[in-house]
Amino acid sequence: MKTREAWNQVYIEHGENVPWAVEPELNQWNIQTVSKYLEENPTGRTLLDYGCGLGQVAEHFRQEGYQIELADLSEIVTEKLKKKYQNKVPVYLVEEPKDISKKSAYDVILAIGVFHHLNPNKWASFLEDFYNLLKKDGIVFIAGWDETDEEISRIQESAYSHLLRWPVNSLKQYVNQDKFQILADSASKIRYESFSFLRTMHYFVLKKKD
C-alpha cells in the first residue's frame, strides 16, 4: 500500500478519532514544548504545520495570533481542512516540503509525527527543504517516537502496523549544523488515554542560522 493510500485509509477507518487528534496530553505537550522556543508576540508571524493531520496544534497557534498554513499527505485531511477554514487558511496537499513553492516564508515549521513515518534516507532532504522554507532565525520543531517507545518495540501489535515507523533519535546526524543550530534534542514520556502504556516522544528544535 502506498503511503498516501495508507494515510487515507487511517482517516477513513478512524475519522476524527485518531489518537494524535484527541489525546489531550499529547496535544498539550506539543503546544507547551514548542512554545518555549517561540517569540512572545506572534503578530505578523507565520507558522506552517507540515503533516498537520486534523490541525489541532496549528489551530491553537492561530488563536494565539499566528498566520497559519497547513500541509498534509492525505486528500481526506486536506479537503476536510479546506471546508473547515473555508479557504481562508492555505492548505497544501504534499508529498514533500518542496511541493510548497515558497522561500523564506515561515517563522515556525511544525513537523509533528512526520519523521518517524519517513524513511531516514529522506531525512536530510526534508531538513534542507525546511531550511529553504524558513525565514532567517526561524525554527522547525520535529517530534516523533523515541527508540524506547513501547509501540516502536512491538509495532506488529499496533492498530497502524501498515504505516512504517523509525525512531527519530538519530536525526541529529542528518542535521547540517552549518545551517541549523540545534536548540533541543530530548525525550519525554506522555500518557495516552487510549492506550494502556506510556508513549515516549523524542523532539528536536532547530534554528535557521542564515
Backbone bond lengths (Angstrom), bond angles and torsions (degrees), N, CA, C in turn:
res aa  C-N    CA-C-N  psi(-1)  N-CA   C-N-CA  omega(-1)  CA-C   N-CA-C  phi
1 M - - - 1.464 - - 1.532 109.39 -
2 K 1.345 116.48 129.95 1.452 120.23 178.51 1.528 110.52 -68.63
3 T 1.341 114.93 158.06 1.457 119.67 -173.78 1.522 112.08 -59.89
4 R 1.329 117.27 -46.16 1.469 119.16 -179.40 1.518 110.90 -62.35
5 E 1.320 116.87 -42.35 1.465 120.72 179.02 1.523 110.59 -62.26
6 A 1.333 116.60 -39.06 1.461 120.62 -179.82 1.525 110.82 -63.59
7 W 1.339 116.30 -43.64 1.466 119.14 179.42 1.522 111.57 -68.67
8 N 1.313 117.09 -39.41 1.460 118.80 175.73 1.523 110.78 -59.37
9 Q 1.329 116.19 -39.61 1.463 120.27 179.94 1.527 111.43 -64.45
10 V 1.323 117.08 -38.26 1.471 120.73 177.00 1.524 110.00 -57.52
11 Y 1.333 116.73 -47.19 1.470 119.32 -176.77 1.524 112.29 -76.35
12 I 1.327 118.07 -24.31 1.459 120.50 172.30 1.528 109.76 -66.60
13 E 1.333 115.77 -43.36 1.467 121.20 -175.92 1.526 112.29 -75.43
14 H 1.333 117.76 -38.36 1.465 120.94 -169.89 1.528 114.17 -113.32
15 G 1.316 117.64 -11.29 1.458 119.65 178.96 1.516 112.22 55.24
16 E 1.315 117.02 -130.45 1.462 121.05 -179.07 1.523 112.54 -89.46
17 N 1.322 117.34 9.37 1.468 121.14 -178.20 1.524 113.15 -101.33
18 V 1.326 117.57 18.98 1.461 119.41 173.96 1.530 107.90 -63.87
19 P 1.336 118.16 140.71 1.471 120.37 -173.53 1.522 114.60 -55.56
20 W 1.350 117.29 -38.26 1.458 118.79 -176.28 1.532 112.20 -70.25
21 A 1.329 117.39 -10.75 1.456 120.13 176.53 1.523 112.44 -94.76
22 V 1.320 116.61 -28.56 1.470 119.32 -170.64 1.526 114.39 -113.23
23 E 1.334 117.42 -7.04 1.457 119.26 179.90 1.525 110.41 -76.92
24 P 1.338 119.10 108.90 1.468 120.41 -173.90 1.518 113.42 -64.54
25 E 1.330 117.82 -37.43 1.464 118.99 -177.38 1.519 111.08 -68.90
26 L 1.338 116.91 -37.60 1.460 120.42 178.56 1.526 110.81 -64.60
27 N 1.318 117.05 -48.62 1.458 120.02 -178.96 1.518 111.23 -63.75
28 Q 1.336 116.66 -41.07 1.463 120.25 178.29 1.521 110.48 -63.60
29 W 1.326 117.14 -40.59 1.463 120.81 179.54 1.523 110.85 -63.32
30 N 1.334 117.39 -45.96 1.466 120.35 178.72 1.522 111.10 -57.83
31 I 1.315 116.64 -46.75 1.465 121.44 -177.73 1.529 111.01 -65.36
32 Q 1.327 116.75 -47.61 1.464 120.08 -177.84 1.526 111.95 -66.44
33 T 1.335 116.46 -38.23 1.467 119.85 -176.80 1.515 111.40 -68.54
34 V 1.327 117.26 -49.73 1.467 118.89 -178.38 1.528 110.87 -69.72
35 S 1.322 117.80 -29.11 1.466 120.45 -178.14 1.523 112.55 -62.94
36 K 1.320 117.11 -25.62 1.466 120.89 178.53 1.524 111.78 -61.40
37 Y 1.327 116.79 -22.39 1.460 121.30 -173.35 1.528 112.40 -109.74
38 L 1.334 117.51 7.34 1.451 121.38 -177.78 1.523 111.65 -99.14
39 E 1.332 115.21 153.99 1.455 121.11 175.09 1.527 109.38 -66.15
40 E 1.321 116.53 149.68 1.461 120.34 -178.01 1.526 112.31 -66.95
41 N 1.325 116.91 -34.69 1.471 120.49 -177.31 1.530 109.43 -103.51
42 P 1.351 117.78 109.10 1.464 119.95 -177.96 1.521 114.29 -84.49
43 T 1.340 118.76 -0.48 1.454 121.27 -175.37 1.531 110.99 -57.27
44 G 1.315 116.01 124.69 1.456 121.20 178.45 1.521 114.47 78.72
45 R 1.316 117.10 0.10 1.464 119.85 -177.92 1.534 110.23 -91.04
46 T 1.322 114.25 145.82 1.459 121.15 -173.94 1.521 110.97 -111.20
47 L 1.328 115.86 141.60 1.461 121.86 -177.99 1.527 109.07 -134.55
48 L 1.319 116.21 125.80 1.460 122.57 174.20 1.515 108.86 -105.95
49 D 1.328 116.58 123.80 1.464 121.29 173.43 1.519 106.88 -100.08
50 Y 1.339 115.39 102.60 1.463 121.87 -176.87 1.532 108.55 -93.67
51 G 1.350 116.17 122.57 1.462 119.98 -171.26 1.512 108.22 76.82
52 C 1.323 115.23 46.02 1.464 122.10 -166.78 1.523 114.13 -72.60
53 G 1.352 118.56 -17.05 1.455 118.69 -172.76 1.520 109.47 58.06
54 L 1.307 117.23 -133.89 1.461 120.77 -178.61 1.533 113.17 -83.50
55 G 1.329 116.25 2.74 1.460 120.34 169.08 1.511 116.36 80.08
56 Q 1.345 117.37 19.77 1.461 119.30 -173.95 1.536 112.36 -67.85
57 V 1.319 118.57 -33.96 1.477 119.94 179.12 1.528 110.28 -73.53
58 A 1.321 116.36 -45.76 1.468 119.79 179.03 1.524 111.37 -60.92
59 E 1.322 117.39 -35.73 1.467 120.63 179.99 1.521 110.86 -61.17
60 H 1.339 116.54 -38.33 1.468 119.07 176.64 1.524 110.06 -58.07
61 F 1.329 116.63 -45.93 1.466 119.25 -176.88 1.533 111.68 -73.13
62 R 1.320 117.77 -28.01 1.471 119.78 172.79 1.522 109.69 -61.24
63 Q 1.332 115.91 -43.45 1.459 119.72 179.61 1.524 111.83 -67.89
64 E 1.338 116.34 -24.53 1.463 120.25 176.59 1.524 112.26 -77.19
65 G 1.348 116.65 -17.06 1.461 119.72 177.87 1.517 115.71 123.82
66 Y 1.335 117.75 -2.96 1.459 120.76 177.84 1.529 110.86 -72.58
67 Q 1.321 115.83 147.21 1.455 121.90 168.45 1.526 106.73 -86.35
68 I 1.326 117.17 109.21 1.459 119.34 -172.80 1.528 111.58 -100.12
69 E 1.333 114.58 152.13 1.452 122.96 169.21 1.524 106.81 -134.03
70 L 1.329 116.50 149.67 1.456 121.60 -170.97 1.524 110.37 -126.18
71 A 1.329 116.15 142.08 1.462 120.87 179.22 1.524 109.47 -142.17
72 D 1.326 116.11 137.69 1.454 120.35 178.68 1.521 110.07 -153.45
73 L 1.335 114.18 163.14 1.461 122.45 -178.64 1.524 112.42 -84.70
74 S 1.317 117.08 -22.29 1.462 122.08 -172.40 1.528 112.25 -94.01
75 E 1.339 116.15 126.61 1.464 119.96 175.40 1.524 111.50 -62.88
76 I 1.326 116.72 -34.57 1.462 120.43 -179.72 1.518 110.02 -61.18
77 V 1.328 116.38 -44.88 1.462 121.62 179.03 1.522 111.44 -65.68
78 T 1.333 117.09 -48.84 1.469 119.02 -175.24 1.530 111.64 -65.34
79 E 1.322 117.50 -37.22 1.466 119.49 177.76 1.532 111.01 -67.08
80 K 1.320 115.80 -38.94 1.474 119.85 178.35 1.538 110.38 -63.39
81 L 1.332 116.53 -41.23 1.459 120.33 -178.80 1.527 111.88 -70.62
82 K 1.320 117.32 -36.18 1.466 119.88 177.16 1.525 110.43 -61.91
83 K 1.323 116.14 -39.83 1.469 120.09 178.13 1.532 110.52 -68.75
84 K 1.330 115.90 -41.61 1.461 120.02 -178.94 1.530 111.46 -59.81
85 Y 1.328 115.97 -45.64 1.460 120.23 -175.24 1.527 112.48 -96.66
86 Q 1.326 116.75 2.01 1.471 121.81 177.07 1.526 111.76 50.42
87 N 1.343 114.07 40.23 1.466 122.29 177.49 1.528 113.73 63.94
88 K 1.339 117.70 18.12 1.460 121.26 176.66 1.531 111.60 -88.21
89 V 1.332 116.42 -13.63 1.463 122.74 174.52 1.529 107.45 -118.85
90 P 1.344 118.68 127.96 1.465 119.84 178.21 1.533 111.36 -61.72
91 V 1.332 116.16 131.27 1.462 122.41 179.58 1.525 107.51 -128.25
92 Y 1.332 116.86 126.59 1.453 121.67 -175.37 1.536 110.49 -115.42
93 L 1.328 116.16 134.44 1.458 122.15 168.99 1.519 106.43 -92.75
94 V 1.332 117.42 118.62 1.466 121.04 -168.87 1.534 111.84 -131.28
95 E 1.314 114.22 158.50 1.463 122.55 166.01 1.521 109.65 -107.30
96 E 1.347 115.71 -37.44 1.458 123.06 -178.75 1.533 108.30 -143.34
97 P 1.338 117.84 160.23 1.471 119.51 -179.80 1.522 113.45 -58.03
98 K 1.335 117.66 -31.66 1.465 119.81 -178.70 1.526 112.51 -66.20
99 D 1.343 117.29 -10.96 1.467 119.78 174.98 1.523 111.97 -68.18
100 I 1.339 116.73 -16.17 1.463 121.37 175.04 1.526 106.90 -90.21
101 S 1.303 116.13 109.24 1.472 120.57 -169.80 1.528 111.04 -86.73
102 K 1.336 114.74 63.75 1.454 121.37 176.55 1.521 108.41 -131.25
103 K 1.311 116.59 161.16 1.456 121.55 178.22 1.522 108.46 -138.03
104 S 1.333 115.15 133.67 1.473 121.46 178.75 1.527 110.93 50.76
105 A 1.323 116.10 49.81 1.462 121.23 -171.27 1.525 114.25 -105.27
106 Y 1.350 117.62 -20.08 1.469 119.31 -168.45 1.523 112.21 -123.20
107 D 1.324 114.47 141.57 1.465 121.02 171.94 1.524 111.20 -81.51
108 V 1.324 115.80 -31.95 1.468 121.57 -176.44 1.526 109.06 -138.74
109 I 1.318 115.70 135.44 1.467 121.32 169.72 1.521 107.72 -122.82
110 L 1.320 116.25 128.37 1.456 122.36 172.52 1.518 108.84 -100.50
111 A 1.325 116.43 132.03 1.469 121.66 173.77 1.523 106.57 -131.72
112 I 1.321 115.07 74.28 1.464 121.83 -174.33 1.525 109.28 -94.26
113 G 1.327 116.79 121.45 1.455 120.33 179.58 1.512 113.67 71.23
114 V 1.325 117.12 22.81 1.468 121.60 -179.07 1.522 111.37 -97.45
115 F 1.333 116.54 -53.25 1.461 119.88 -169.56 1.527 112.57 -69.66
116 H 1.336 118.99 -26.00 1.466 117.56 178.97 1.530 111.55 -77.26
117 H 1.326 117.81 -7.95 1.460 121.89 172.00 1.524 111.65 -104.53
118 L 1.318 116.11 5.35 1.457 121.98 -174.72 1.526 109.56 -113.10
119 N 1.330 116.56 123.83 1.461 119.66 179.26 1.534 109.62 -54.58
120 P 1.335 117.97 132.63 1.467 120.18 -177.88 1.525 114.51 -54.73
121 N 1.336 117.87 -21.43 1.466 117.47 178.64 1.528 112.25 -69.71
122 K 1.348 116.98 -5.40 1.469 121.08 176.19 1.526 112.43 -108.07
123 W 1.325 117.59 -5.21 1.457 119.54 -174.38 1.525 112.42 -60.05
124 A 1.326 117.67 -46.09 1.466 120.58 -176.40 1.523 111.25 -63.32
125 S 1.335 117.47 -40.59 1.462 119.44 -178.63 1.528 111.07 -69.81
126 F 1.333 118.00 -36.07 1.462 120.54 176.24 1.525 110.21 -64.46
127 L 1.326 116.82 -42.42 1.465 119.97 178.69 1.520 111.05 -62.79
128 E 1.321 117.18 -39.62 1.464 120.96 177.57 1.532 110.68 -63.50
129 D 1.325 116.05 -41.49 1.467 120.10 177.65 1.526 110.98 -62.88
130 F 1.333 116.94 -42.15 1.460 120.13 178.14 1.529 110.58 -63.38
131 Y 1.310 116.58 -39.84 1.465 121.01 177.46 1.531 110.02 -56.34
132 N 1.317 116.31 -45.15 1.464 120.55 -178.57 1.532 112.16 -67.97
133 L 1.317 117.04 -29.81 1.459 121.05 -179.05 1.526 112.64 -79.98
134 L 1.332 117.33 -23.54 1.459 121.52 -175.73 1.524 112.70 -80.25
135 K 1.335 114.87 147.15 1.449 120.49 167.13 1.530 109.25 -73.95
136 K 1.326 116.95 166.55 1.456 121.31 174.56 1.531 108.87 -57.81
137 D 1.306 116.75 134.19 1.471 125.35 -178.27 1.530 112.87 69.73
138 G 1.324 117.55 7.32 1.454 120.10 175.44 1.514 111.14 -69.13
139 I 1.337 116.00 160.44 1.465 119.64 -178.55 1.520 110.63 -123.43
140 V 1.330 114.75 151.66 1.456 121.63 170.61 1.527 107.77 -119.71
141 F 1.315 115.41 130.59 1.463 122.80 179.14 1.519 107.58 -106.97
142 I 1.330 116.08 116.97 1.466 123.14 -177.86 1.517 108.45 -115.28
143 A 1.313 116.84 124.37 1.459 120.73 179.26 1.524 109.11 -133.58
144 G 1.337 115.87 133.69 1.460 121.17 179.68 1.512 110.40 -158.81
145 W 1.325 116.10 177.74 1.459 119.17 -174.56 1.521 112.40 -72.31
146 D 1.313 114.84 137.36 1.459 124.51 177.83 1.531 109.77 -77.70
147 E 1.322 115.91 158.25 1.468 119.77 -179.46 1.522 112.88 -65.33
148 T 1.330 117.99 -18.06 1.468 121.02 178.45 1.531 112.57 -91.34
149 D 1.322 117.12 -1.96 1.460 119.66 -178.40 1.526 110.69 -62.16
150 E 1.321 116.43 138.10 1.461 120.28 -174.64 1.518 112.99 -65.92
151 E 1.326 117.63 -35.04 1.460 118.16 -179.72 1.520 111.43 -72.16
152 I 1.336 117.35 -31.74 1.468 120.07 174.62 1.525 109.55 -60.50
153 S 1.330 116.73 -40.39 1.459 120.18 -176.78 1.517 113.41 -77.49
154 R 1.340 117.80 -19.11 1.460 120.52 179.24 1.530 109.95 -131.76
155 I 1.321 114.56 51.58 1.453 121.93 -170.44 1.528 112.55 -60.41
156 Q 1.318 118.64 -30.27 1.468 120.16 -178.22 1.521 112.13 -65.67
157 E 1.321 117.33 -18.83 1.454 120.55 179.53 1.528 112.17 -88.90
158 S 1.314 116.87 -2.25 1.449 120.74 -176.41 1.523 111.18 -74.10
159 A 1.320 115.53 147.83 1.463 120.65 173.04 1.528 111.27 -67.70
160 Y 1.331 115.88 -13.98 1.463 120.83 -177.78 1.529 110.31 -118.98
161 S 1.317 117.37 39.00 1.464 121.31 -175.58 1.524 112.47 -66.87
162 H 1.347 117.82 -13.75 1.463 120.35 176.43 1.530 111.50 -79.09
163 L 1.343 117.12 -5.62 1.455 121.07 177.33 1.530 108.84 -105.03
164 L 1.320 116.39 121.80 1.456 120.64 -178.57 1.525 110.65 -68.41
165 R 1.350 115.65 150.46 1.460 121.28 178.63 1.521 112.06 -142.89
166 W 1.307 114.80 142.99 1.467 122.48 174.11 1.524 107.94 -131.55
167 P 1.335 119.49 136.79 1.472 119.84 174.14 1.524 109.71 -65.26
168 V 1.317 116.84 147.11 1.468 120.34 -172.65 1.530 113.47 -97.30
169 N 1.329 117.25 6.89 1.473 120.28 -175.75 1.523 113.82 -51.80
170 S 1.334 117.07 -36.76 1.460 120.80 -174.49 1.522 113.57 -87.65
171 L 1.324 117.97 10.21 1.465 120.74 -177.35 1.527 112.10 -58.32
172 K 1.330 116.77 -32.55 1.468 120.87 -175.84 1.522 112.45 -52.73
173 Q 1.326 116.84 -37.47 1.461 119.45 -176.44 1.536 112.40 -70.49
174 Y 1.322 116.88 -12.49 1.461 121.09 178.17 1.521 112.19 -95.82
175 V 1.328 117.12 -5.06 1.453 121.86 -177.83 1.525 110.09 -82.82
176 N 1.317 116.65 125.92 1.461 121.59 174.64 1.527 107.16 -78.92
177 Q 1.329 116.42 103.21 1.463 119.54 -173.76 1.528 112.99 -79.94
178 D 1.338 117.08 0.89 1.457 119.62 166.99 1.527 110.18 -79.26
179 K 1.333 115.62 -20.43 1.468 120.56 -177.69 1.527 112.81 -107.68
180 F 1.324 116.68 -30.13 1.460 121.17 -176.91 1.522 111.40 -123.34
181 Q 1.312 115.45 137.73 1.461 121.20 166.24 1.524 107.87 -94.14
182 I 1.324 117.38 130.52 1.464 121.29 179.03 1.525 108.50 -86.33
183 L 1.323 116.13 108.27 1.456 120.93 -179.04 1.525 112.29 -86.61
184 A 1.327 116.47 -25.65 1.470 120.17 -178.67 1.516 109.84 -152.67
185 D 1.327 115.03 143.14 1.464 123.77 175.47 1.522 105.09 -152.06
186 S 1.344 116.59 93.11 1.459 120.13 -168.81 1.522 110.91 -151.57
187 A 1.331 115.88 175.21 1.467 121.74 179.97 1.515 110.27 -136.84
188 S 1.338 115.94 153.32 1.466 122.06 179.31 1.520 110.07 -142.17
189 K 1.325 114.94 148.94 1.465 121.69 174.21 1.520 109.20 -90.65
190 I 1.313 115.60 135.35 1.463 121.23 -179.09 1.524 108.65 -134.59
191 R 1.327 116.12 132.30 1.465 119.26 178.62 1.518 110.66 -91.29
192 Y 1.323 114.50 125.66 1.461 121.31 172.81 1.527 108.51 -92.22
193 E 1.304 117.72 127.61 1.452 120.05 176.61 1.526 111.39 -68.36
194 S 1.331 117.26 -28.14 1.457 120.74 -176.58 1.528 112.78 -85.24
195 F 1.341 117.58 -4.35 1.461 121.78 176.09 1.532 108.46 -123.71
196 S 1.308 115.58 159.98 1.464 119.68 -178.53 1.526 111.94 -95.53
197 F 1.328 117.58 15.32 1.463 119.18 -178.99 1.524 109.39 -140.71
198 L 1.327 115.69 162.94 1.451 121.65 176.90 1.526 110.14 -74.51
199 R 1.316 115.81 145.67 1.457 120.87 169.93 1.523 108.02 -99.29
200 T 1.322 116.84 150.13 1.454 121.20 177.87 1.520 108.59 -118.13
201 M 1.313 115.66 113.04 1.455 122.29 -177.69 1.523 109.80 -101.90
202 H 1.322 116.34 132.81 1.462 122.01 175.36 1.521 107.44 -108.32
203 Y 1.326 116.58 137.60 1.457 117.80 -178.21 1.523 112.06 -137.28
204 F 1.328 113.88 153.63 1.454 123.68 176.50 1.519 108.63 -129.70
205 V 1.302 116.02 142.65 1.464 121.67 169.49 1.517 107.02 -121.60
206 L 1.326 115.98 120.74 1.461 122.33 -177.64 1.517 109.23 -116.86
207 K 1.319 116.88 134.06 1.460 122.18 179.34 1.521 110.03 -112.77
208 K 1.323 115.72 128.97 1.460 120.76 179.41 1.524 110.53 -67.95
209 K 1.310 116.65 129.83 1.468 120.25 -175.95 1.519 113.01 -82.54
210 D 1.325 117.95 -42.08 1.478 120.66 -173.95 1.515 111.42 -125.56
